[in-house]
């Protein structure tokens, strides 16, 4: 059964759109059109009109025609309506009127007029006769069932055909399945009988509201059919709404006696909401899995890998979850899930300091269509997070764009929250204060729509840091209390808790809160015994404390910075080295740390032309970005007379940053920033700072407001 094209986002066609219903139900028919066609419709013989009506209703040539045409099926002799030439002559006469086209279809206006002028009961009787004749010949109704359903015709045979075709399409093409189930209802199907499957198809397309309404009605029915599938859909919808605890509650309501093959899905929801004991109970109560299909193996590996993330050897979990994602990709099926294996594997990799691995897993999951249309936005957003963590802002924004247009529906609340945290993280890393404030305001709104769960700790950590920077920690404090409580219920697993402790260390440093820093630094040190990432982050935190206290060894800071870069945090490492360089007492330490920052974070280190002898830091970093003197290099001046580096410094000046802040942002010394500003004043002919600001705004164009 083939699909039909519909307006994007409207995949449940209404019977009112069908030509028969338009003809039957439309008030105020076009009398002029009917008057024009009347001579042709009434001037011919009754068999011609009967043939045109039959074809308008759904009969086709050379299939059997209605009994009202009598013997017209035979090509010779008189037909049942007295026409002497048989079927051929009737067809020829119909074509002579100009109303029957060569392909055997009736002209649209004539079809409308015929249907409008025929009693509804007569049309329905002919449609029933059409169904009976088709089935009597042993042929499937096929697409005819869809046409009849859309016309408002109700018949159990049509319902059965549509539901059978929908069941076949459910796994491979949920959008088509959703259309077919909706048409089966139009044809008189039972709303409850296929409600779970209809909700599954609708949820897979990303239409959470419709899926939620369908499954709500189903769960209220005593002895509901396909109850376990309905619960799976409800749990997936709750998860995408950012309320994973409700997903767990739904499985608790289902109970261990009915959980069966949904136990792995229940485990994902319960562990994610902080109930590992409940997950173990449901898994123990579930019967042994049946045949080892790809899907069954994928779900089994998912729950096993997720449970391992909570244990003493979490490093084994990543491989298990990657295999689960591979099996789900190979299965090629779309089922309702609280979280896809691909997303869980990516989250495990990100929490382990392996963003490149996360990106590879996500790329494969997207290529295989894992989770259907509903899962695509989240997979793209996690790719964006991986790119952001690896300091690839452009790739992150491309992935965000793909997420937003991944399907016809708006992002689910869970994905909107992740997107808002991404925008905050990109603005913070881009040192764009204005954009950071705007992104923070959007994030404050989205966080009100979701609750904290295990799979959302990364965005909460990013928002914790930004809140500290903007002196808005009170906005997230109660959410973070929920995060720490959740981790405590799970036994404070190092894999999930280490990144959040690192975020808390950074937030405490920004807030100048030594008391708040101490417990999180201690937690990182404790976790270092079994987590390489924790040991790297503990060293990074220690280095930050020493730098801020101006009691540091350049070699220790460089080691810590390069360690951060090695675990997929190049921006954090470069920021540490650059900040230390700005506070270094010795010239050689400053040079060494600036070179380290530029090596780790080359995007922020494009040198300028005309480097003076006093700009010692530029000499050390030039090999990574050689200055070109042919007018095409990064140091060449543009029409404003400013080099690329001077334009970069100029933008930061317009943002109101000090020499030290400029140095930290682009990894140069404060003295070098001062030299750039002095040179810009000479080139632009500015006598003082106020005049420099005015001329910079003119030179850099629109979009650079006064600081």
C-alpha positions in Angstrom: 0.0 0.0 0.0 1.5 3.3 -1.0 1.4 6.6 0.8 -0.1 9.9 -0.4 1.5 13.3 -0.2 0.1 15.7 2.4 1.0 19.1 3.7 4.0 18.7 6.1 2.8 18.3 9.6 -0.7 17.2 8.7 -0.4 13.4 8.3 -4.0 12.5 9.3 -6.1 13.3 6.3 -9.7 14.2 7.0 -12.7 12.6 5.1 -14.0 16.1 4.5 -11.2 16.7 2.0 -12.4 13.9 -0.3 -14.2 14.9 -3.5 -17.2 12.7 -2.7 -17.7 14.3 0.6 -17.2 17.8 -0.9 -19.9 17.0 -3.3 -22.2 15.5 -0.7 -21.7 17.9 2.1 -20.7 21.3 0.6 -23.6 23.7 0.9 -24.4 26.1 -1.9 -23.2 24.0 -4.8 -22.0 25.8 -7.9 -25.3 26.0 -9.8 -23.7 27.6 -12.8 -21.3 24.7 -13.2 -24.1 22.1 -12.9 -26.1 24.1 -15.4 -23.3 24.0 -17.9 -22.8 20.3 -17.5 -26.5 19.4 -17.4 -26.9 19.0 -21.2 -23.9 16.6 -21.4 -25.0 14.6 -18.3 -28.6 14.3 -19.3 -28.4 14.3 -23.0 -26.6 11.0 -23.2 -28.1 7.6 -22.6 -28.7 6.2 -19.1 -25.9 3.7 -19.4 -23.4 6.5 -20.2 -24.5 8.4 -17.1 -24.4 5.2 -15.0 -20.9 4.4 -16.3 -19.7 7.9 -15.5 -21.2 7.7 -12.0 -19.6 4.3 -11.3 -16.2 5.5 -12.3 -16.7 8.6 -10.2 -17.5 6.5 -7.2 -14.4 4.3 -7.5 -15.0 1.6 -10.1 -12.4 1.4 -12.8 -12.0 0.0 -16.3 -11.7 -2.8 -17.1 -12.7 -4.1 -13.6 -16.2 -5.4 -13.1 -18.8 -2.7 -13.2 -22.0 -2.3 -11.1 -24.9 -4.7 -11.6 -26.9 -1.7 -12.7 -25.0 -1.9 -16.0 -26.3 -5.4 -16.4 -24.7 -7.3 -19.2 -22.3 -4.5 -20.1 -19.4 -6.7 -18.9 -19.8 -8.7 -22.2 -18.5 -6.8 -25.2 -21.3 -7.7 -27.5 -25.1 -7.5 -27.2 -27.4 -5.1 -25.3 -26.5 -4.1 -21.8 -28.9 -4.2 -18.9 -30.1 -0.7 -19.5 -31.0 -1.2 -23.1 -27.9 0.0 -24.8 -27.5 -2.0 -28.1 -23.7 -1.8 -28.4 -22.4 -3.3 -25.1 -19.6 -1.9 -23.0 -17.4 -0.7 -25.9 -20.2 1.5 -27.3 -21.0 2.9 -23.8 -17.4 3.8 -23.3 -17.2 5.4 -26.8 -20.3 7.3 -26.2 -19.0 8.6 -22.8 -15.8 9.7 -24.5 -17.8 11.5 -27.2 -19.4 13.6 -24.5 -15.9 14.8 -23.5 -16.4 13.8 -19.9 -14.5 10.5 -20.0 -10.7 10.9 -20.5 -8.6 8.4 -22.4 -7.1 7.0 -19.2 -10.6 6.0 -18.0 -11.1 8.8 -15.5 -14.0 11.2 -15.4 -13.4 15.0 -15.8 -13.2 16.6 -12.4 -16.1 19.0 -12.8 -18.3 16.2 -14.2 -17.4 13.9 -11.3 -18.3 16.6 -8.8 -21.7 17.3 -10.5 -22.5 13.6 -10.7 -21.8 13.0 -7.1 -23.6 16.1 -6.1 -26.7 15.1 -8.0 -26.8 11.6 -6.7 -28.4 10.7 -3.4 -25.9 9.7 -0.6 -27.6 6.4 -0.1 -27.1 5.5 -3.8 -23.4 6.4 -3.6 -22.8 4.3 -0.5 -24.6 1.4 -2.0 -22.4 1.5 -5.1 -19.2 1.7 -2.9 -20.4 -1.3 -1.0 -21.0 -3.2 -4.2 -17.5 -2.1 -5.3 -16.0 -3.6 -2.2 -18.0 -6.9 -2.5 -17.0 -7.4 -6.2 -13.3 -6.7 -5.5 -13.2 -9.2 -2.6 -15.2 -11.7 -4.6 -12.5 -11.8 -7.2 -9.9 -12.5 -4.5 -8.2 -9.1 -4.9 -7.0 -7.0 -2.0 -8.6 -3.6 -1.6 -5.2 -1.9 -1.5 -5.2 1.9 -2.1 -9.0 1.6 -2.9 -9.5 1.2 0.9 -7.8 4.5 1.5 -9.9 6.3 -1.1 -13.1 4.8 0.3 -12.2 5.7 3.9 -11.4 9.3 3.0 -14.8 9.5 1.2 -16.5 8.7 4.5 -17.5 5.2 3.5 -17.6 2.8 6.5 -17.1 -0.9 6.1 -15.4 -3.6 8.2 -13.6 -4.9 5.2 -12.1 -1.5 4.6 -11.1 -1.2 8.2 -9.4 -4.6 8.2 -7.4 -3.8 5.1 -6.2 -0.4 6.4 -5.3 -1.9 9.8 -3.4 -4.8 8.2 -1.4 -2.4 6.0 -0.8 -0.1 9.0 0.6 -3.0 11.1 2.9 -3.9 8.3 4.2 -0.3 7.9 4.5 0.4 11.7 8.2 -0.6 12.1 9.6 0.6 8.8 7.4 3.7 8.1 5.6 5.0 11.2 4.4 8.1 9.4 2.5 6.0 6.8 1.2 3.8 9.6 -0.2 6.8 11.4 -2.1 7.8 8.3 -3.5 4.3 7.8 -4.6 3.9 11.4 -6.4 7.3 11.2 -8.1 6.3 8.0 -9.2 3.0 9.6 -11.0 5.1 12.2 -12.7 7.1 9.5 -13.9 3.8 8.0 -15.5 2.8 11.3 -12.7 1.1 13.1 -12.7 0.5 16.9 -10.8 3.4 18.5 -9.4 1.2 21.4 -8.4 -1.9 19.4 -5.4 -0.3 17.7 -4.9 2.6 20.1 -1.5 1.5 21.3 -0.2 0.9 17.8 -1.7 4.2 16.7 0.0 6.0 19.6 3.3 4.3 18.8 3.2 5.4 15.1 2.2 9.0 16.1 4.9 9.3 18.7 7.6 8.0 16.3 6.8 10.9 14.0 7.4 13.4 16.9 3.8 14.3 17.5 3.9 14.0 21.3 0.6 15.8 22.0 -1.5 13.5 19.8 0.3 10.4 21.0 -0.2 11.4 24.6 -3.9 11.9 24.1 -4.3 8.5 22.4 -2.5 6.6 25.1 -4.2 8.5 28.0 -7.6 7.2 26.7 -6.1 3.7 26.3 -4.7 3.5 29.8 -8.1 4.4 31.3 -9.8 1.4 29.6 -10.2 -1.8 31.7 -8.3 -4.7 30.2 -6.9 -2.5 27.5 -5.5 -4.3 24.4 -1.7 -4.0 23.9 -1.4 -2.4 27.3 2.3 -2.9 27.6 3.0 -1.2 24.3 0.7 1.7 25.4 2.8 2.0 28.6 6.0 2.0 26.5 4.6 4.9 24.4 3.5 6.8 27.5 6.9 6.4 29.2 8.7 7.6 26.0 6.4 10.7 25.8 7.0 11.5 29.5 10.7 11.2 28.9 10.7 13.5 25.9 8.7 16.0 28.0 11.6 16.1 30.4 9.8 14.2 33.2 11.6 10.9 33.3 10.3 10.2 36.8 6.8 10.0 35.3 8.1 7.4 32.9 9.3 5.3 35.8 6.0 5.8 37.6 4.2 4.5 34.5 6.2 1.3 34.5 5.6 0.9 38.3 1.9 1.2 37.5 2.2 -1.6 34.9 3.7 -3.8 37.5 6.3 -6.6 37.5 3.6 -9.2 36.5 3.0 -7.5 33.2 6.4 -5.9 32.4 7.6 -8.8 30.2 9.9 -7.5 27.4 9.6 -3.9 28.5 11.8 -4.5 31.6 15.0 -3.0 29.9 13.0 0.1 29.0 11.8 0.4 32.5 15.3 0.0 33.8 16.5 3.0 31.7 13.7 5.1 33.1 14.2 4.0 36.7 17.9 4.4 36.8 17.7 7.7 35.1 15.3 9.0 37.7 17.3 7.6 40.7 15.6 4.3 41.5 18.2 1.5 40.8 16.5 -0.9 43.2 13.2 -0.6 41.3 15.1 -1.3 38.1 16.6 -4.4 39.5 13.3 -5.7 40.8 11.6 -5.3 37.5 14.5 -6.9 35.6 14.5 -9.9 38.0 10.7 -10.3 37.6 10.8 -10.3 33.8 10.7 -13.7 32.1 13.7 -14.8 30.2 13.9 -13.1 26.8 12.7 -15.1 23.8 14.5 -15.5 20.6 17.8 -13.5 20.5 16.6 -11.0 17.9 18.7 -7.9 17.1 16.2 -5.8 19.0 16.1 -8.0 22.0 19.9 -8.1 22.2 20.1 -4.3 21.8 17.7 -3.7 24.7 19.5 -6.3 26.9 22.9 -4.7 26.2 21.4 -1.3 26.9 20.3 -2.2 30.4 23.5 -4.1 31.2 25.7 -1.2 30.1 23.6 1.3 32.0 23.8 -0.7 35.2 27.6 -1.0 34.7 27.9 2.8 34.7 26.8 2.7 38.4 29.2 0.0 39.4 32.9 -0.1 40.4 34.2 -0.6 36.8 32.3 2.0 34.8 35.0 2.0 32.1 33.4 -1.3 30.9 30.0 0.3 30.3 31.0 2.4 27.3 31.8 -0.6 25.1 28.6 -2.4 26.1 26.4 0.7 25.3 28.2 1.1 21.9 27.4 -2.5 21.1 23.8 -1.8 22.1 23.6 1.1 19.7 25.2 -1.0 16.9 22.5 -3.7 17.4 19.7 -1.1 17.4 21.1 0.3 14.2 21.2 -3.1 12.6 17.6 -3.9 13.8 16.3 -1.1 11.7 13.2 -0.8 13.9 11.6 2.1 15.6 10.1 1.5 19.1 9.2 3.9 21.8 12.2 4.5 24.1 12.8 6.7 27.2 16.3 7.1 25.8 17.9 5.5 22.7 21.0 3.3 23.1 22.9 5.7 20.8 22.1 8.7 23.1 23.1 6.7 26.2 26.4 5.5 24.6 27.1 9.1 23.7 26.3 10.4 27.1 28.6 7.7 28.7 31.4 8.8 26.3 31.0 12.5 27.1 31.0 11.8 30.8 34.1 9.7 30.3 36.1 12.4 28.5 35.6 10.8 25.1 33.7 13.4 23.0 35.2 12.1 19.7 33.8 8.6 20.5 30.4 10.1 21.3 30.4 11.9 17.9 31.2 8.6 16.0 28.4 6.8 17.8 25.9 9.5 17.2 26.8 9.8 13.5 26.1 6.1 13.0 22.8 6.3 14.9 21.6 9.1 12.8 22.6 7.4 9.6 20.6 4.3 10.6 17.6 6.3 11.7 17.8 5.0 15.3 14.6 5.9 17.2 12.8 7.3 14.2 12.0 11.0 13.6 11.3 11.6 17.2 14.9 10.8 18.3 16.7 12.7 15.6 16.6 16.2 17.3 18.2 14.8 20.5 20.9 12.8 18.6 21.8 16.0 16.6 21.9 18.1 19.8 24.2 15.6 21.5 26.5 15.8 18.4 26.4 19.6 18.9 27.4 19.1 22.5 30.3 16.8 21.5 31.5 19.5 19.0 31.2 22.3 21.5 33.2 20.3 24.1 35.9 19.7 21.4 35.9 23.5 20.7 34.3 23.2 17.3 31.7 25.9 17.5 30.9 25.9 13.8 30.2 22.2 13.8 28.1 22.6 16.9 25.9 25.2 15.3 25.5 23.1 12.1 24.3 20.2 14.3 21.9 22.6 16.1 20.4 23.6 12.8 19.9 20.0 11.8 18.2 19.3 15.1 15.7 22.2 14.7 14.6 21.0 11.3 14.8 17.3 12.0 11.0 16.8 11.8 7.8 18.7 11.3 7.2 19.3 15.0 8.7 21.7 17.6 11.4 20.4 19.8 10.3 18.4 22.8 10.8 20.2 26.2 13.8 17.9 27.0 15.4 18.9 23.7 14.6 22.6 24.1 16.4 22.5 27.4 19.4 20.9 25.9 19.4 23.4 23.1 19.3 26.3 25.5 22.2 25.0 27.5 24.1 24.6 24.2 23.5 28.2 23.3 24.7 29.2 26.8 27.8 27.1 26.4 28.7 28.5 23.0 28.2 32.1 24.1 30.4 31.5 27.2 33.2 29.9 25.1 32.9 32.7 22.5 33.4 35.4 25.2 30.3 37.1 23.9 28.8 38.7 27.0 25.8 40.2 25.3 24.8 36.8 23.6 25.5 35.0 26.9 22.9 37.1 28.7 20.4 36.5 26.0 21.1 32.8 26.0 20.8 32.7 29.8 17.4 34.3 29.7 16.2 31.7 27.3 17.7 28.9 29.4 15.9 30.2 32.5 12.6 29.8 30.7 13.3 26.3 29.3 14.5 24.9 32.6 11.1 25.5 34.2 9.6 22.9 31.8 11.8 20.0 32.8 12.9 18.1 35.9 16.4 16.9 36.7 17.4 13.4 35.6 20.6 11.4 35.2 20.8 12.0 31.4 20.5 15.8 31.8 23.5 16.5 34.1 25.8 17.9 31.4 23.4 20.9 30.6 22.8 21.5 34.3 26.6 21.7 34.9 26.9 24.2 32.1 24.1 26.3 33.5 25.7 26.1 37.0 28.9 27.7 35.7 27.1 30.4 33.8 24.8 31.2 36.7 27.9 31.7 38.9 29.5 34.0 36.3 26.3 36.1 36.0 25.8 36.1 39.8 22.5 34.2 39.3 23.3 31.0 41.2 20.0 31.3 43.1 18.2 30.6 39.8 19.6 27.0 39.6 20.3 26.2 43.2 17.1 24.0 43.8 17.6 22.2 40.5 21.2 21.4 41.5 20.1 20.2 44.9 17.9 17.7 43.0 20.9 16.6 40.9 23.0 15.9 44.0 20.2 14.0 45.6 19.7 12.0 42.5 23.4 11.0 42.4 23.3 10.1 46.1 20.3 7.8 45.5 22.5 6.1 42.8 25.5 5.7 45.1 27.3 8.7 43.7 28.6 6.8 40.6 31.9 8.4 39.5 31.1 8.3 35.8 28.0 10.4 36.2 29.1 12.6 39.1 32.7 13.7 38.1 31.7 16.2 35.3 29.1 17.8 37.6 31.8 18.1 40.4 34.1 19.7 37.9 31.3 22.2 36.9 30.8 22.9 40.6 34.6 23.6 41.0 34.5 26.1 38.2 31.3 27.8 39.6 33.0 28.1 43.0 36.1 29.7 41.5 33.9 32.2 39.6 32.0 32.9 42.8 35.2 33.2 44.8 33.7 30.6 47.2 36.5 28.5 48.8 34.0 26.8 51.1 31.9 25.8 48.2 34.9 24.6 46.2 36.4 22.3 48.9 33.8 19.4 48.8 33.8 19.1 45.1 37.6 19.3 44.8 37.8 16.5 47.4 35.2 14.4 45.5 37.4 14.7 42.4 40.4 13.6 44.3 38.6 10.6 45.7 37.3 9.6 42.3 40.8 9.8 40.9 41.6 6.4 42.2 39.2 4.8 39.6 38.7 7.5 37.0 41.3 8.9 34.7 39.0 11.8 33.9 38.6 12.6 37.6 42.4 12.7 38.1 42.8 15.1 35.1 40.0 17.4 36.4 41.4 17.3 40.0 44.8 18.4 38.6 43.0 21.1 36.6 41.1 22.4 39.7 44.3 22.4 41.8 46.0 24.4 39.0 43.2 27.0 38.9 43.4 27.5 42.7 47.1 28.0 42.5 46.8 30.5 39.6 44.2 32.5 41.3 46.3 32.6 44.4 49.3 33.7 42.2 51.3 30.8 43.6 51.9 28.4 40.7 54.5 26.7 38.7 54.3 27.2 35.0 55.2 23.6 34.3 52.4 22.4 36.6 49.8 24.6 34.9 50.9 23.5 31.5 50.6 19.9 32.4 47.1 20.5 33.8 46.1 22.4 30.7 47.3 19.8 28.3 45.6 17.1 30.4 42.3 18.9 30.0 42.8 19.1 26.2 43.6 15.4 26.1 40.2 14.5 27.7 38.2 16.6 25.1 38.3 19.9 26.9 40.7 22.1 24.8 38.9 25.3 25.5 39.1 24.8 29.3 42.8 23.9 29.0 43.6 26.9 26.9 41.7 29.2 29.3 43.7 27.9 32.2 47.0 28.4 30.5 46.0 31.9 29.2 44.8 33.0 32.6 48.1 31.8 34.2 50.1 33.6 31.5 48.3 36.9 32.4 49.4 36.4 36.1 52.9 35.1 35.5 55.7 37.0 37.2 58.5 35.8 34.9 58.7 36.6 31.2 59.7 33.1 30.2 56.7 31.7 32.1 54.4 34.0 30.3 55.9 33.0 27.0 55.7 29.3 27.8 52.0 29.5 28.9 50.9 31.6 26.0 52.5 29.1 23.6 50.7 26.3 25.4 47.3 28.1 25.2 47.8 28.7 21.5 48.8 25.2 20.9 45.7 23.8 22.6 43.3 26.4 21.2 44.6 27.6 17.8 41.3 29.3 16.9 42.0 32.1 19.3 45.6 32.7 18.3 45.8 34.2 14.9 48.8 36.6 15.0 48.9 40.1 13.6 51.4 41.7 11.3 53.9 44.3 12.4 54.8 42.6 15.7 57.0 44.8 17.8 60.1 43.6 19.7 58.2 44.1 22.9 55.5 41.5 21.9 57.5 38.5 23.0 54.4 36.3 23.1 53.7 36.7 19.4 57.2 35.5 18.5 56.7 32.2 20.4 53.4 31.4 18.7 54.1 32.5 15.1 55.1 29.0 13.9 51.6 27.7 14.4 50.1 30.5 12.3 52.8 32.1 10.1 52.2 35.7 9.2 51.7 36.2 5.4 52.8 39.4 3.8 51.0 38.9 0.5 47.8 40.6 1.6 46.0 37.3 2.1 47.1 36.2 5.5 45.4 36.6 8.8 47.6 39.5 9.7 46.9 41.6 6.6 45.0 44.8 7.1 41.6 45.2 5.5 40.0 48.4 4.1 39.7 49.7 7.7 43.5 49.7 7.9 43.3 47.3 10.9 44.8 43.8 10.9 42.7 40.7 11.8 44.2 40.6 15.3 43.6 44.4 15.7 40.0 43.9 14.6 39.6 41.1 17.2 41.1 43.3 19.9 38.9 46.2 18.8 35.7 44.1 19.2 36.7 43.2 22.7 37.5 46.9 23.5 33.9 47.8 22.3 32.6 45.1 24.7 34.2 47.0 27.5 36.9 44.5 28.3 40.1 45.5 30.1 43.6 44.7 28.8 43.8 41.7 31.1 40.4 40.4 30.0 41.4 40.8 26.4 44.6 38.9 27.0 42.7 36.0 28.7 40.1 35.9 25.9 42.6 35.6 23.0 45.7 34.3 24.8 48.0 37.3 24.7 49.6 39.3 27.5 47.9 42.4 28.8 50.9 44.4 27.6 50.5 43.1 24.1 46.8 44.1 24.2 47.8 47.5 25.3 50.3 47.8 22.3 47.5 46.7 19.9 45.3 49.5 21.2 48.0 52.1 20.9 48.7 51.1 17.3 45.0 51.2 16.5 44.8 54.7 17.9 47.6 55.8 15.6 46.1 54.1 12.5 42.6 55.5 13.1 43.9 59.0 14.1 42.2 58.9 17.5 43.4 61.4 20.1 41.8 59.7 23.1 39.9 56.6 24.2 36.4 58.1 23.5 37.4 59.0 20.0 38.9 55.5 19.5 35.6 53.9 20.5 33.7 56.0 17.9 36.2 55.2 15.1 36.3 51.6 16.0 32.5 51.3 15.7 32.8 53.0 12.3 35.7 50.8 11.2 34.1 47.5 12.3 30.6 48.3 10.9 27.2 47.7 12.4 26.6 45.3 15.2 29.1 46.7 17.6 27.2 48.8 20.2 28.9 51.1 22.7 30.3 49.2 25.7 
